[in-house]
Amino acid sequence: MLNSPTKLRGYRPTVQEEEVMKYLRYLTVFILIVMTAIPVLAGRREAIKSEGALLSSAKIALYANPPRVEEALELVNTVLSEHGPHPEAFYYKGNIFGEYANQEYDLEKKIAFLDTMSLFYDSLSLSCNNKDVKKKWKKKCDDFIKTVDSVKAYYWRDNYNNGVQILGNLDDKYDNDINNAFDSTAKEAAIAAKAAAIDSTKLYFRAAILVIPDSSRCYEGLGLVYDREGIYDSSAIWFTKAHEMKPDDPNMVQNIAYAYIQMRDWGNAVKWFTKLTDMIPDDGGTMMNIAACYNNLEQYDSAHVYNMKALAINPNDPVANIDIGKYWLVNSRVYSDSVKHYQDIEDTEGAKRNIALRDQMFDSSSVYFKKGLELDPENMDALTNFGIVSLIRGNYEDALSVFQKLSELEPFVKEHWIDQGDCLIQLQKFEEAIAPFEKASELDPGDPKIWNVLSELYTSSGQTEKAKEAKAKATELENL
């Protein structure tokens, strides 16, 4: 957690810039080794002190209490200048910049020191493998490299854990502070604190990548940070880099797919979710996600295929049942249009054939909507569609129960009351139909159709005066 809400402004290189920086980094190591070799190759005079004496002095200065870092750095630079590439000199120089990093509180500057530290540690490895470097200088290479690996692991772990800790607070602490701010000033401060935390988290993960660049977890961490920030194209890039390092991890694939969903890039989302099904073939949620993407792409047949796969995995998935119900309802419209076409050209057989196909689809949609409602009784989409299908197919009892439920859930929608009244009329329960139409008239007293229906219902129930009043109201509205 940050000690201050001050927003840190770190550099934000793109992934392409990261690749260029990585190339330049290794080029720098190569040039560094070549340049340190030039004085020796050019036949410069021998140093006043041997490299061993200089390194011993550097070691004493570096490990003094407190460390005399500048003195150690000068001695190590003299070794590299006078004697060329030297593993032990690179080792100490890496340690020196590690010490600078330890003493630095500014994250941006700390990263620069860690980058330089890693640069000299890489130079150590290269010089240990350089045939032109004297064998006696390479006697301790294994020990140096083993220690460097431990040092890198320490810095990686420290920065990674710091990044994870702050990342964990983004949703809980910082969002909670923003939501519970008591005034605009407090809210602005909370937003600034979260922004600073996001910047710090990025810097910690980048610092970890500098010391151990081939760990997928830091790339995943950066992907999660950009996800929390709502910069989904960047989150997809970092998740993809993590996937390249850990291609068998299904979590990485899922993260990439969800990033594309957030970008409304349905095609790429399908691609990555499909890859996920190869890794986890029996996950109904993934099948549902693919179906949702195909629906957004308006590829309804493909969506239906994956909804059926999801249902095969989990027959009690309400969303899959409802989506399949919608699929058959949408397809029924094609046959409804065909029915009208054949009726217009007076082709009785063609009309009958398409009516039968349309009704089969109505029946199929009804089955799946009904199952979906058993699993999710208050799903508004399913209630509305099941009510419509039941009304069309003449299943008035089913339709009535649906519209009664809708009237409970949305009592201020007049259409629910009208539909409820229509079902009661079809069931010849005329007196019972009065109440829902009266409720509809309260919600929309300017609808003449409602008053006309009420006039007829009042008449059938022997309420003559109310029938006259309702008819008069309807006539008045129609003449406006």
VEXDREN-2710 file (C-alpha; in Angstrom, 1 decimal):
% VEXDREN-2710
k/r/px/py/pz
1/MET/0.0/0.0/0.0
2/LEU/1.3/3.5/-0.8
3/ASN/2.3/5.8/2.0
4/SER/0.9/8.8/0.1
5/PRO/-2.0/9.3/-2.3
6/THR/0.3/11.3/-4.6
7/LYS/-0.1/10.0/-8.2
8/LEU/3.1/8.6/-9.6
9/ARG/3.7/9.2/-13.2
10/GLY/5.8/6.4/-14.6
11/TYR/6.8/5.8/-18.2
12/ARG/4.3/3.6/-20.1
13/PRO/6.2/1.9/-23.0
14/THR/4.1/-0.1/-25.4
15/VAL/4.7/-3.8/-25.9
16/GLN/6.5/-3.0/-29.2
17/GLU/8.7/-0.5/-27.3
18/GLU/9.4/-3.2/-24.7
19/GLU/10.7/-5.5/-27.5
20/VAL/12.9/-2.8/-28.9
21/MET/14.2/-2.0/-25.4
22/LYS/15.0/-5.7/-24.9
23/TYR/16.9/-5.8/-28.1
24/LEU/18.8/-2.6/-27.2
25/ARG/19.5/-4.1/-23.8
26/TYR/21.4/-7.0/-25.2
27/LEU/23.1/-4.8/-27.8
28/THR/24.2/-2.6/-24.9
29/VAL/25.6/-5.7/-23.0
30/PHE/27.6/-6.6/-26.2
31/ILE/28.9/-3.1/-26.7
32/LEU/29.8/-2.9/-23.0
33/ILE/31.9/-6.0/-23.2
34/VAL/33.6/-4.9/-26.4
35/MET/34.3/-1.4/-25.1
36/THR/35.8/-2.8/-21.9
37/ALA/38.0/-5.0/-24.0
38/ILE/39.3/-2.1/-26.1
39/PRO/41.9/-0.8/-23.7
40/VAL/43.5/-4.3/-23.4
41/LEU/43.4/-5.0/-27.1
42/ALA/44.9/-1.6/-27.8
43/GLY/47.9/-2.4/-25.7
44/ARG/47.4/0.2/-23.0
45/ARG/50.0/0.3/-20.2
46/GLU/49.3/-2.0/-17.3
47/ALA/47.3/-0.5/-14.4
48/ILE/49.2/0.7/-11.4
49/LYS/47.3/-2.0/-9.4
50/SER/46.5/-5.5/-10.5
51/GLU/42.9/-6.4/-11.1
52/GLY/43.0/-8.6/-8.1
53/ALA/44.0/-5.8/-5.8
54/LEU/41.5/-3.4/-7.3
55/LEU/38.7/-6.0/-6.8
56/SER/39.7/-6.7/-3.3
57/SER/39.5/-3.0/-2.5
58/ALA/36.2/-2.8/-4.2
59/LYS/34.8/-5.7/-2.2
60/ILE/36.0/-4.2/1.1
61/ALA/34.4/-0.8/0.2
62/LEU/31.1/-2.4/-1.0
63/TYR/30.7/-4.6/2.1
64/ALA/31.8/-2.0/4.6
65/ASN/29.3/-0.8/7.2
66/PRO/28.0/1.5/5.8
67/PRO/28.9/0.6/2.3
68/ARG/31.2/2.9/0.5
69/VAL/29.4/2.5/-2.8
70/GLU/30.9/5.3/-4.8
71/GLU/34.4/4.2/-3.9
72/ALA/33.6/0.6/-4.9
73/LEU/32.1/1.7/-8.2
74/GLU/35.2/3.7/-9.1
75/LEU/37.5/0.8/-8.4
76/VAL/35.3/-1.6/-10.4
77/ASN/35.2/0.8/-13.3
78/THR/39.0/1.0/-13.2
79/VAL/39.2/-2.8/-13.5
80/LEU/36.9/-2.8/-16.5
81/SER/38.7/0.1/-18.1
82/GLU/42.2/-1.2/-17.5
83/HIS/41.7/-4.9/-17.9
84/GLY/38.6/-5.4/-20.1
85/PRO/35.6/-7.7/-19.4
86/HIS/36.0/-9.3/-16.0
87/PRO/33.3/-11.5/-14.4
88/GLU/33.9/-10.5/-10.8
89/ALA/33.9/-6.8/-11.8
90/PHE/30.5/-7.2/-13.5
91/TYR/29.3/-9.1/-10.4
92/TYR/30.3/-6.2/-8.1
93/LYS/29.0/-3.6/-10.4
94/GLY/25.6/-5.4/-10.5
95/ASN/25.6/-5.5/-6.7
96/ILE/26.4/-1.8/-6.6
97/PHE/23.4/-0.9/-8.7
98/GLY/21.3/-3.3/-6.6
99/GLU/22.4/-1.3/-3.5
100/TYR/21.4/1.9/-5.3
101/ALA/18.0/0.3/-5.9
102/ASN/17.6/-0.6/-2.3
103/GLN/18.3/2.9/-1.2
104/GLU/15.9/4.5/-3.7
105/TYR/12.2/5.2/-2.8
106/ASP/11.2/6.7/-6.1
107/LEU/9.8/3.7/-8.0
108/GLU/10.8/5.1/-11.4
109/LYS/14.4/5.6/-10.3
110/LYS/14.4/2.2/-8.6
111/ILE/13.5/0.5/-11.8
112/ALA/16.3/2.3/-13.7
113/PHE/18.8/1.0/-11.1
114/LEU/17.4/-2.5/-11.3
115/ASP/17.6/-2.4/-15.1
116/THR/21.3/-1.4/-14.8
117/MET/21.9/-4.1/-12.2
118/SER/20.4/-6.7/-14.5
119/LEU/22.5/-5.3/-17.4
120/PHE/25.7/-6.0/-15.5
121/TYR/24.5/-9.4/-14.3
122/ASP/23.9/-10.3/-17.9
123/SER/27.3/-9.0/-18.8
124/LEU/28.7/-11.3/-16.0
125/SER/27.1/-14.3/-17.7
126/LEU/28.4/-13.4/-21.1
127/SER/31.9/-12.8/-19.9
128/CYS/31.9/-16.2/-18.1
129/ASN/31.1/-17.7/-21.5
130/ASN/33.6/-15.6/-23.4
131/LYS/36.6/-17.7/-24.6
132/ASP/38.8/-14.5/-24.7
133/VAL/38.4/-13.9/-21.0
134/LYS/41.2/-15.3/-18.9
135/LYS/40.4/-18.7/-17.3
136/LYS/41.7/-17.6/-13.9
137/TRP/39.1/-14.8/-13.9
138/LYS/36.3/-17.3/-14.5
139/LYS/37.1/-19.6/-11.6
140/LYS/34.3/-18.2/-9.4
141/CYS/31.7/-17.8/-12.3
142/ASP/29.5/-20.7/-11.0
143/ASP/29.4/-19.1/-7.5
144/PHE/28.7/-15.6/-8.9
145/ILE/25.9/-16.8/-11.2
146/LYS/24.4/-18.9/-8.4
147/THR/24.4/-15.8/-6.1
148/VAL/23.1/-13.6/-8.9
149/ASP/20.2/-16.0/-9.5
150/SER/19.3/-15.7/-5.8
151/VAL/19.6/-11.9/-5.9
152/LYS/17.3/-11.7/-8.9
153/ALA/14.8/-14.1/-7.3
154/TYR/14.8/-11.8/-4.2
155/TYR/14.2/-8.6/-6.3
156/TRP/11.6/-10.4/-8.4
157/ARG/9.7/-11.8/-5.4
158/ASP/9.8/-8.4/-3.6
159/ASN/8.5/-6.4/-6.5
160/TYR/6.0/-9.1/-7.6
161/ASN/4.5/-9.4/-4.1
162/ASN/4.2/-5.6/-3.8
163/GLY/2.4/-5.5/-7.1
164/VAL/0.0/-8.3/-6.1
165/GLN/-0.7/-6.7/-2.7
166/ILE/-1.7/-3.3/-4.3
167/LEU/-3.6/-5.1/-7.0
168/GLY/-5.6/-6.9/-4.4
169/ASN/-6.6/-3.6/-2.8
170/LEU/-7.8/-2.0/-6.1
171/ASP/-11.3/-3.6/-5.9
172/ASP/-11.7/-3.7/-2.2
173/LYS/-10.0/-0.7/-0.5
174/TYR/-9.8/1.9/-3.2
175/ASP/-13.2/1.3/-4.9
176/ASN/-14.7/1.2/-1.4
177/ASP/-13.1/4.5/-0.6
178/ILE/-14.4/6.0/-3.8
179/ASN/-18.0/4.7/-3.3
180/ASN/-18.1/5.8/0.4
181/ALA/-16.6/9.3/-0.1
182/PHE/-18.6/11.8/1.9
183/ASP/-18.1/14.7/-0.6
184/SER/-16.6/15.6/-4.0
185/THR/-13.2/16.5/-2.5
186/ALA/-12.9/13.2/-0.7
187/LYS/-14.0/11.4/-3.8
188/GLU/-11.4/13.1/-6.0
189/ALA/-8.7/12.2/-3.4
190/ALA/-9.9/8.6/-3.4
191/ILE/-9.8/8.5/-7.2
192/ALA/-6.3/10.0/-7.2
193/ALA/-5.2/7.4/-4.6
194/LYS/-6.5/4.6/-6.8
195/ALA/-4.7/6.1/-9.9
196/ALA/-1.5/6.3/-8.0
197/ALA/-1.9/2.7/-6.8
198/ILE/-2.5/1.5/-10.4
199/ASP/0.7/3.3/-11.5
200/SER/2.7/1.8/-8.6
201/THR/1.4/-1.7/-9.4
202/LYS/2.5/-1.4/-13.0
203/LEU/5.9/-0.2/-11.9
204/TYR/6.3/-3.1/-9.5
205/PHE/5.4/-5.7/-12.1
206/ARG/7.7/-4.0/-14.6
207/ALA/10.5/-4.0/-12.1
208/ALA/10.0/-7.8/-11.6
209/ILE/10.1/-8.3/-15.3
210/LEU/13.4/-6.5/-15.6
211/VAL/15.2/-8.9/-13.2
212/ILE/13.4/-12.1/-14.4
213/PRO/11.8/-11.4/-17.8
214/ASP/10.6/-15.0/-18.4
215/SER/8.1/-15.3/-15.6
216/SER/4.5/-15.3/-16.9
217/ARG/3.0/-14.1/-13.6
218/CYS/4.2/-10.5/-13.9
219/TYR/2.8/-10.3/-17.4
220/GLU/-0.5/-11.7/-16.1
221/GLY/-0.3/-9.1/-13.3
222/LEU/0.0/-6.2/-15.8
223/GLY/-2.9/-7.7/-17.8
224/LEU/-5.0/-7.6/-14.6
225/VAL/-4.0/-4.0/-13.8
226/TYR/-5.0/-2.8/-17.2
227/ASP/-8.2/-4.8/-16.9
228/ARG/-9.0/-2.9/-13.7
229/GLU/-8.2/0.3/-15.4
230/GLY/-10.6/-0.5/-18.2
231/ILE/-7.8/-0.4/-20.9
232/TYR/-8.8/-3.8/-22.3
233/ASP/-6.6/-3.7/-25.5
234/SER/-3.5/-3.4/-23.3
235/SER/-4.8/-6.1/-20.9
236/ALA/-5.2/-8.5/-23.9
237/ILE/-1.7/-7.8/-25.0
238/TRP/-0.2/-8.6/-21.6
239/PHE/-2.3/-11.7/-21.1
240/THR/-1.2/-12.9/-24.6
241/LYS/2.4/-12.5/-23.6
242/ALA/1.8/-14.5/-20.4
243/HIS/0.0/-17.1/-22.5
244/GLU/3.1/-17.4/-24.8
245/MET/5.2/-18.2/-21.8
246/LYS/2.7/-20.5/-20.3
247/PRO/0.6/-21.9/-23.2
248/ASP/-1.0/-24.7/-21.2
249/ASP/-2.6/-22.5/-18.6
250/PRO/-6.3/-22.3/-19.2
251/ASN/-6.6/-19.2/-17.0
252/MET/-4.5/-17.2/-19.4
253/VAL/-6.6/-18.2/-22.3
254/GLN/-9.8/-17.3/-20.4
255/ASN/-8.4/-13.9/-19.4
256/ILE/-7.6/-13.1/-23.1
257/ALA/-11.1/-14.2/-24.2
258/TYR/-12.7/-12.0/-21.5
259/ALA/-10.6/-9.0/-22.5
260/TYR/-11.9/-9.3/-26.1
261/ILE/-15.5/-9.5/-24.7
262/GLN/-14.9/-6.3/-22.9
263/MET/-13.7/-4.7/-26.2
264/ARG/-16.8/-6.1/-27.9
265/ASP/-14.5/-8.0/-30.3
266/TRP/-16.7/-11.0/-30.5
267/GLY/-14.7/-12.7/-33.3
268/ASN/-11.5/-12.8/-31.3
269/ALA/-13.4/-13.8/-28.1
270/VAL/-14.8/-16.8/-30.0
271/LYS/-11.3/-17.7/-31.1
272/TRP/-9.9/-17.7/-27.6
273/PHE/-13.0/-19.4/-26.0
274/THR/-12.8/-22.1/-28.6
275/LYS/-9.1/-22.6/-27.7
276/LEU/-10.3/-22.9/-24.1
277/THR/-12.7/-25.7/-25.0
278/ASP/-9.8/-27.7/-26.4
279/MET/-8.2/-27.4/-22.9
280/ILE/-11.4/-27.9/-20.8
281/PRO/-13.9/-29.6/-23.1
282/ASP/-16.7/-30.0/-20.5
283/ASP/-17.1/-26.5/-19.3
284/GLY/-20.7/-25.3/-19.9
285/GLY/-19.9/-21.7/-19.0
286/THR/-17.4/-21.5/-21.9
287/MET/-20.0/-23.0/-24.3
288/MET/-22.4/-20.3/-23.1
289/ASN/-19.8/-17.6/-23.7
290/ILE/-19.2/-18.7/-27.2
291/ALA/-23.0/-18.8/-27.8
292/ALA/-23.3/-15.3/-26.5
293/CYS/-20.5/-14.1/-28.8
294/TYR/-22.2/-15.7/-31.8
295/ASN/-25.5/-14.1/-30.9
296/ASN/-23.7/-10.7/-30.8
297/LEU/-22.3/-11.5/-34.3
298/GLU/-25.9/-12.3/-35.4
299/GLN/-24.7/-15.9/-36.2
300/TYR/-27.7/-17.5/-34.5
301/ASP/-27.3/-21.0/-35.9
302/SER/-23.7/-21.2/-34.5
303/ALA/-25.0/-19.8/-31.2
304/HIS/-27.6/-22.5/-31.1
305/VAL/-25.0/-25.2/-31.6
306/TYR/-23.1/-24.0/-28.5
307/ASN/-26.2/-23.5/-26.5
308/MET/-27.1/-27.2/-27.2
309/LYS/-23.5/-28.2/-26.2
310/ALA/-23.9/-26.2/-22.9
311/LEU/-27.3/-27.9/-22.3
312/ALA/-25.7/-31.3/-22.9
313/ILE/-23.2/-30.6/-20.2
314/ASN/-25.7/-29.0/-17.8
315/PRO/-29.4/-29.6/-18.6
316/ASN/-30.4/-27.3/-15.7
317/ASP/-28.7/-24.2/-17.1
318/PRO/-31.5/-21.6/-17.2
319/VAL/-29.7/-19.3/-19.6
320/ALA/-29.1/-22.1/-22.2
321/ASN/-32.7/-23.2/-22.0
322/ILE/-34.0/-19.6/-22.4
323/ASP/-31.6/-18.9/-25.3
324/ILE/-32.7/-22.0/-27.1
325/GLY/-36.3/-20.9/-26.6
326/LYS/-35.5/-17.6/-28.2
327/TYR/-33.7/-19.3/-31.1
328/TRP/-36.8/-21.3/-32.0
329/LEU/-39.1/-18.2/-31.5
330/VAL/-36.9/-16.2/-33.9
331/ASN/-36.9/-19.0/-36.5
332/SER/-40.7/-19.2/-36.2
333/ARG/-41.0/-15.7/-37.7
334/VAL/-39.5/-16.9/-41.0
335/TYR/-42.3/-19.5/-41.3
336/SER/-44.9/-16.9/-40.3
337/ASP/-43.7/-14.7/-43.2
338/SER/-43.9/-17.7/-45.5
339/VAL/-47.5/-18.5/-44.3
340/LYS/-48.5/-15.0/-45.2
341/HIS/-46.9/-15.3/-48.6
342/TYR/-48.7/-18.5/-49.4
343/GLN/-52.0/-17.2/-48.2
344/ASP/-51.6/-14.1/-50.3
345/ILE/-51.1/-16.2/-53.5
346/GLU/-53.9/-18.5/-52.3
347/ASP/-51.6/-21.6/-52.1
348/THR/-53.5/-23.5/-49.4
349/GLU/-51.1/-26.5/-49.2
350/GLY/-48.0/-24.2/-49.0
351/ALA/-49.7/-22.2/-46.2
352/LYS/-50.6/-25.4/-44.3
353/ARG/-47.1/-26.8/-44.6
354/ASN/-45.5/-23.6/-43.2
355/ILE/-48.1/-23.3/-40.5
356/ALA/-47.2/-26.8/-39.3
357/LEU/-43.4/-25.9/-39.3
358/ARG/-44.1/-22.6/-37.5
359/ASP/-46.2/-24.3/-34.9
360/GLN/-43.5/-26.9/-34.3
361/MET/-41.1/-24.1/-33.6
362/PHE/-43.5/-22.3/-31.3
363/ASP/-43.9/-25.6/-29.4
364/SER/-40.1/-26.1/-29.2
365/SER/-39.6/-22.5/-27.9
366/SER/-42.4/-23.0/-25.4
367/VAL/-40.8/-26.1/-24.0
368/TYR/-37.4/-24.4/-23.4
369/PHE/-38.9/-21.2/-22.1
370/LYS/-41.0/-23.2/-19.6
371/LYS/-37.9/-25.2/-18.5
372/GLY/-35.9/-21.9/-18.1
373/LEU/-38.6/-20.4/-16.0
374/GLU/-38.7/-23.5/-13.7
375/LEU/-35.0/-22.8/-13.1
376/ASP/-35.2/-19.0/-13.0
377/PRO/-38.8/-18.0/-12.2
378/GLU/-38.2/-14.2/-12.4
379/ASN/-36.3/-14.0/-15.6
380/MET/-38.1/-11.2/-17.4
381/ASP/-36.9/-12.2/-20.9
382/ALA/-38.2/-15.7/-20.5
383/LEU/-41.5/-14.6/-18.9
384/THR/-42.3/-12.2/-21.7
385/ASN/-41.5/-14.6/-24.5
386/PHE/-43.2/-17.6/-22.9
387/GLY/-46.3/-15.5/-22.3
388/ILE/-46.3/-14.4/-26.0
389/VAL/-45.8/-17.9/-27.3
390/SER/-48.4/-19.4/-25.0
391/LEU/-50.9/-16.7/-26.1
392/ILE/-50.2/-17.4/-29.8
393/ARG/-50.6/-21.1/-29.3
394/GLY/-53.8/-20.7/-27.4
395/ASN/-52.4/-22.0/-24.1
396/TYR/-54.2/-19.3/-22.1
397/GLU/-53.7/-20.8/-18.6
398/ASP/-49.9/-20.8/-19.1
399/ALA/-50.1/-17.3/-20.6
400/LEU/-52.3/-16.1/-17.7
401/SER/-49.9/-17.3/-15.0
402/VAL/-47.0/-15.6/-16.8
403/PHE/-48.8/-12.2/-17.2
404/GLN/-49.9/-12.4/-13.6
405/LYS/-46.2/-12.9/-12.6
406/LEU/-45.2/-10.0/-14.8
407/SER/-47.8/-7.8/-13.2
408/GLU/-46.3/-8.5/-9.8
409/LEU/-42.8/-7.8/-11.0
410/GLU/-43.6/-4.7/-13.0
411/PRO/-47.0/-3.4/-11.7
412/PHE/-46.6/-0.1/-13.6
413/VAL/-46.5/-1.7/-17.1
414/LYS/-50.0/-1.5/-18.4
415/GLU/-49.4/-4.1/-21.2
416/HIS/-49.0/-6.8/-18.5
417/TRP/-52.5/-6.0/-17.1
418/ILE/-54.0/-5.9/-20.6
419/ASP/-52.4/-9.2/-21.5
420/GLN/-53.7/-10.7/-18.3
421/GLY/-57.2/-9.4/-19.0
422/ASP/-57.0/-10.8/-22.6
423/CYS/-56.2/-14.3/-21.3
424/LEU/-59.2/-14.2/-18.9
425/ILE/-61.4/-13.1/-21.8
426/GLN/-60.2/-16.0/-23.9
427/LEU/-60.9/-18.3/-20.9
428/GLN/-64.4/-16.7/-20.8
429/LYS/-63.8/-15.4/-17.3
430/PHE/-65.3/-12.0/-18.2
431/GLU/-66.0/-10.8/-14.7
432/GLU/-62.4/-11.6/-13.6
433/ALA/-61.1/-9.7/-16.6
434/ILE/-62.6/-6.4/-15.3
435/ALA/-60.0/-5.9/-12.5
436/PRO/-56.8/-6.1/-14.8
437/PHE/-58.4/-3.7/-17.4
438/GLU/-59.4/-1.3/-14.6
439/LYS/-55.8/-1.3/-13.5
440/ALA/-54.6/-0.7/-17.0
441/SER/-57.1/2.3/-17.2
442/GLU/-55.5/3.7/-14.0
443/LEU/-52.1/3.5/-15.6
444/ASP/-53.1/5.0/-18.9
445/PRO/-56.5/6.7/-18.7
446/GLY/-56.1/8.2/-22.2
447/ASP/-56.2/4.9/-24.0
448/PRO/-59.7/4.6/-25.7
449/LYS/-59.2/0.8/-26.4
450/ILE/-59.1/0.0/-22.7
451/TRP/-62.4/1.9/-22.1
452/ASN/-64.1/0.1/-25.0
453/VAL/-63.1/-3.3/-23.6
454/LEU/-64.2/-2.2/-20.1
455/SER/-67.6/-1.1/-21.6
456/GLU/-68.1/-4.6/-23.0
457/LEU/-67.0/-6.3/-19.8
458/TYR/-69.3/-4.2/-17.7
459/THR/-72.2/-4.9/-20.0
460/SER/-71.6/-8.7/-19.9
461/SER/-71.5/-8.5/-16.1
462/GLY/-74.7/-6.4/-15.8
463/GLN/-73.0/-3.2/-14.7
464/THR/-75.0/-1.0/-17.0
465/GLU/-74.1/2.4/-15.6
466/LYS/-70.4/1.6/-15.6
467/ALA/-70.7/0.3/-19.1
468/LYS/-72.2/3.7/-20.3
469/GLU/-69.6/5.7/-18.5
470/ALA/-66.8/3.6/-20.0
471/LYS/-68.3/3.9/-23.5
472/ALA/-68.7/7.7/-23.1
473/LYS/-65.0/7.9/-22.0
474/ALA/-63.9/5.9/-25.0
475/THR/-65.9/8.1/-27.4
476/GLU/-64.6/11.2/-25.9
477/LEU/-61.0/10.1/-26.3
478/GLU/-61.6/8.9/-29.9
479/ASN/-63.0/12.3/-30.8
480/LEU/-60.0/14.2/-29.5
END
